[in-house]
Amino acid sequence: MAEVILRDLVKTYPGGKNRATDEVSLDVGDGEFMVLLGPSGCGKTTLLRMIAGLELPDAGQVVIGGRDVTYAEPRRRNLSMVFQSYAVFPNKKVRDNIAFGLRMRGVAADEVRRKVDWAADLLQLTPYLDRYPAKLSGGQRQRVAVARAIVMDADVLLMDEPLSNLDALLRLSFRAELKKLVGELGTTTIYVTHDQVEALSLGDRVAVMRDGRIVQCDGPTAVYDEPASEFVGGFLGSPPMNFLTGTVEASDGGPKLDLGGQSLSVPAALSSYAGKTLKLGIRPEAIEVAGGDGALSGELQVLEPLGSSALLTTEVCGQTVKVSAPSTFRADPGGRLSLRLPTDACRWYDPETSLLLEVR
Ligand SMILES: Nc1ncnc2c1ncn2[C@@H]1O[C@H](COP(=O)(O)OP(=O)(O)OP(=O)(O)O)[C@@H](O)[C@H]1O
């Protein structure tokens, strides 16, 4: 096991207009499960490939287990990788697929057998050891790829969207299996995904990337509850965080946010923003809803039953507000709803920088 330290990694591909990674620094602790999350093209895979040694940075440093490996060959880094495609050898049985790396390393046959049996047992592949990959399901094939990676006793496990070729149900069950497995192994793991649910579910910490940079790196609850920017709030959550634009007004009863016809009491700390425009961010499930007019009145536009909840699309002063209501909630489109935005669930953003303001 080992700590992974990335320092100011810069990479521009030949002919590339922008930097694929732009001075990325990140410390991944020994045994930590770090997820790199972000939209397509934000540089996640490039970062992972630089850690693996499959891509060399233009500048910056990669340190694994205290050793500078920035320019070291991949096989000198003691890491294993699992890719998006199953990447198993079709002409080798499951047993030989799992054993491949160990044999290449010249490990004794007894030891190979012991490790293959161990990994097959952990990943529930024992009944399939003598099958060829063509006779396996997608999930089983991906388990073979994971088994092949974990037998190597690598210091660091790198995974690039390992679940993305699986159907939704398999993804869900394999996600939990993977979490359990990696927890038991305690191997430092860096995992790339663009799936926010996967990121929140698996990561000890989640590094959210955008345009080649890490824009927030924190525990899953923190990135979800305290998005550092509108981008993070809008990228995490389904539906994403609501953002309402308003102007702060001073009044005798404390500051208010004027949303353009209706206003809302806001924390006293916002008094210093009187006269300024701010954005209020709130998660759809944090809004309390009831029939009729209330503190904030919204017009119901659409009600979508989603099984475990109902998703409401409402309009408040011309701004769209999504509300996650109990599945039993009933109201007719066109009617008025009372929306309560609990102060402790409200986050405040500077509309110019889109960054979170430290206000409660
Ligand atoms: N081999 C390459 N040659 C040129 N440009 C590349 C190459 N690989 C990636 N890029 C560019 O670098 C940027 C980052 O790509 P990267 O694959 O790292 O992003 P990503 O976040 O992993 O995306 P995805 O989720 O789609 O895989 C993108 O703009 C991409 O087009």
The ligand as a MOL file (V3000), in Angstrom:
LIG
                    3D

  0  0  0     0  0            999 V3000
M  V30 BEGIN CTAB
M  V30 COUNTS 31 33 0 0 0
M  V30 BEGIN ATOM
M  V30 1 N -4.7140 10.8620 -27.1020 0
M  V30 2 C -5.2260 12.0940 -27.1290 0
M  V30 3 N -4.8590 12.9850 -28.0850 0
M  V30 4 C -5.3530 14.2300 -28.1130 0
M  V30 5 N -6.2400 14.7180 -27.2040 0
M  V30 6 C -6.6530 13.8840 -26.2350 0
M  V30 7 C -6.1710 12.5330 -26.1370 0
M  V30 8 N -6.7510 11.9440 -25.0700 0
M  V30 9 C -7.5480 12.8830 -24.5220 0
M  V30 10 N -7.5060 14.0440 -25.2130 0
M  V30 11 C -8.2100 15.2960 -24.8740 0
M  V30 12 O -7.8410 15.6700 -23.5710 0
M  V30 13 C -8.9570 16.1310 -22.8190 0
M  V30 14 C -9.1410 15.2670 -21.5840 0
M  V30 15 O -9.4830 13.9490 -21.9830 0
M  V30 16 P -9.6890 12.7560 -20.9710 0
M  V30 17 O -9.8950 11.5100 -21.7710 0
M  V30 18 O -8.6030 12.7610 -19.9810 0
M  V30 19 O -11.0420 13.1730 -20.2640 0
M  V30 20 P -12.0560 12.3200 -19.4120 0
M  V30 21 O -12.5210 13.2100 -18.3350 0
M  V30 22 O -11.4400 11.0390 -19.0250 0
M  V30 23 O -13.2250 12.0640 -20.4420 0
M  V30 24 P -14.1650 10.7670 -20.6500 0
M  V30 25 O -15.0360 10.6680 -19.4350 0
M  V30 26 O -14.9330 11.1310 -21.8900 0
M  V30 27 O -13.2520 9.5990 -20.8430 0
M  V30 28 C -10.1310 16.0960 -23.7820 0
M  V30 29 O -10.2750 17.3780 -24.3120 0
M  V30 30 C -9.7110 15.1060 -24.8340 0
M  V30 31 O -10.3050 15.4110 -26.0680 0
M  V30 END ATOM
M  V30 BEGIN BOND
M  V30 1 1 1 2
M  V30 2 1 2 3
M  V30 3 2 2 7
M  V30 4 2 3 4
M  V30 5 1 4 5
M  V30 6 2 5 6
M  V30 7 1 6 7
M  V30 8 1 6 10
M  V30 9 1 7 8
M  V30 10 2 8 9
M  V30 11 1 9 10
M  V30 12 1 10 11
M  V30 13 1 11 12
M  V30 14 1 11 30
M  V30 15 1 12 13
M  V30 16 1 13 14
M  V30 17 1 13 28
M  V30 18 1 14 15
M  V30 19 1 15 16
M  V30 20 2 16 17
M  V30 21 1 16 18
M  V30 22 1 16 19
M  V30 23 1 19 20
M  V30 24 2 20 21
M  V30 25 1 20 22
M  V30 26 1 20 23
M  V30 27 1 23 24
M  V30 28 2 24 25
M  V30 29 1 24 26
M  V30 30 1 24 27
M  V30 31 1 28 29
M  V30 32 1 28 30
M  V30 33 1 30 31
M  V30 END BOND
M  V30 END CTAB
M  END
